């Protein structure tokens, strides 16, 4: 229910993620084995992954990624899970998943591009550069979104507008 509310109202996904953080340590009985308790966080993550992997609606997929981003900001998702999400979005190479990838990297790429994870991000961005080159026949909008993410990383995750304002 929390997931469905969060994706139906993406402007409130931060509030729902905060609520999930409060519930993260709660243990609940499993649906098919009520004598076994499982953590709310585990159930939420399993459900979210399943939805992201199976969702065909672009709007729902984008809103799911927004919720994932908020869960990451609340420290409910690890950097490793976010890296796995990037890998899955890159593999599909469809307009909707690439749009989600761009949104994810624009929102939390800076936090993911540190320490040991930097080499993983280098590999992701090499793949993203190749996709931009290969996307000649695809959507110009998606290609431009990918280019913007590449430029953002080249600028140390500082948006161009901010850099231009600092120069003035």
N, C-alpha and C positions, 0 to 999 in steps of 0.2 A: 504494500500500500504506500509506503514512504517513497519508493522508487517511482511509482505511477504518478504520485502527486508532484514529485520533483521534476519529472519530464513534461508533465502537462502544464506546469508553470515555471519555466526556466529562470524567470527573474527571481524566484524564491529558492532556487536550488542551493544557494549558500546557506539559507536558513535551515533547509532540510538536512544538509550535510552537517551543520552544527548540531542539530537534533540527533543525528546518527552518532556523532562523536559522544554525546551524552549516553547513548544506548549501547555503545560499543562493547562494554564489559558485561552486559546482560546476557544471561544464558537462558535459552528457551528449549522446550522439548522438540525433538524432531517430529515431523509430521507423520512419517511412516513407522517410527520407533519412539513412541512417547516416553519410554523409560530411559532414553539417552538424551542428554542435554547438549546443545551446540550453541556456540556464541553468535550473538546477533550480527556482529561484524562479518563473520564467516558466511552466514546465510545471505547477508546483503551483497557481499562481493560475488558470491556464486550466482545469485540472481541477476545482478548487473551484467556480469560477463555473458551469461546466457542471452540476455536481452540484446546486448551489443552485437553478439555473433549472429543472431537470428533476425534482427530487425531489418526490414526491407524499406520502411518508410524513412525518407531522408530527414524530415523534421524530427521524428522520434530519435533517430540515430544521433543527430546533432545535439539534441537536448540531453541524451544519455551521456555523451562525451562531456557536455557542460557540467553535468552532475558528477561525473568521474573527476573532473578538474577540481570541483569544490571539495570532494572527498579527499583528494590529494592535498589540497591546501589545509584541510583540517587534520592532516597527518594520519588519515585512516587508510590511505593507499601508500604503499612504498614506492620509491623511485623504480624499483625492479618491476613492479606491476605496471607502472606507466610506460616503462621501456617495452614491455611485452605488448601493451596496447599500441604503441607506435609501430612495432613490427607487424602486428596483425593488420593495422590500417594500411601500411605500405604494401603488404602482400596482395591485398585485394585490388589495388590500382584502379578503382572505379571513381567516378566523379564525386559521389557522395562520401566515400571513405577518405578521399584525398582532401575534401573540404573539411571534414572532421579532424584529420591529421593537422591541417594548417591551423585550425582553431586551437587544438591542443598545444601545439608547439608555440604558437603566439602567446598563449596564456601562461604556460608553465615551463616552456623550453629552457628558460634561463636557470630555473631551479634544478632541472634535470641535467644540465650541461656542466657538471662540476665533478671533480675528483676522478675516481675510477670510471664513472659513467661517461666521461668525456669521449673516450675511444668508441663507445657504442654510439654516441651522438654523431661522431665523425662518420661512422659507417652509415647511419641513417641519412645524413645530409649528402653523402656521396650518392646514395640511392635516389634521393630527392632531386639532386642535380640531373642525374640520368633521366629521371622521369620527365623533367621539364624539357629536356632535349627531345625525348621520344614523343611528347604530347603535341606534336605539330597538328595532328588532325582532331585532337580533343578540344574541350571547352577552353576558350581563351580566358574566361573568368577564373577557372581552376588553375590554369597555368600561371596566371598573374598572381594568384594567391600563393602558389608555391614559390614563385620568384620573390615575393614580398617576405616570406619566411626566411629564404636564403639570405636576403639582404639584411634582415633583422639580426640574424646570427653573425653575419660579417661585421655588423656594427656593434658587436658585444651586447646584443639584446636591447639596445637603445633605439626606440622608434625614430625614423628619420625626422619627423616633425619636431621631436624633442631636441635632436642634434641641431636642426636648423635654428630653433629658438635660442639655443645656447650660443650660437655663432653671432647672432644679432645682438 
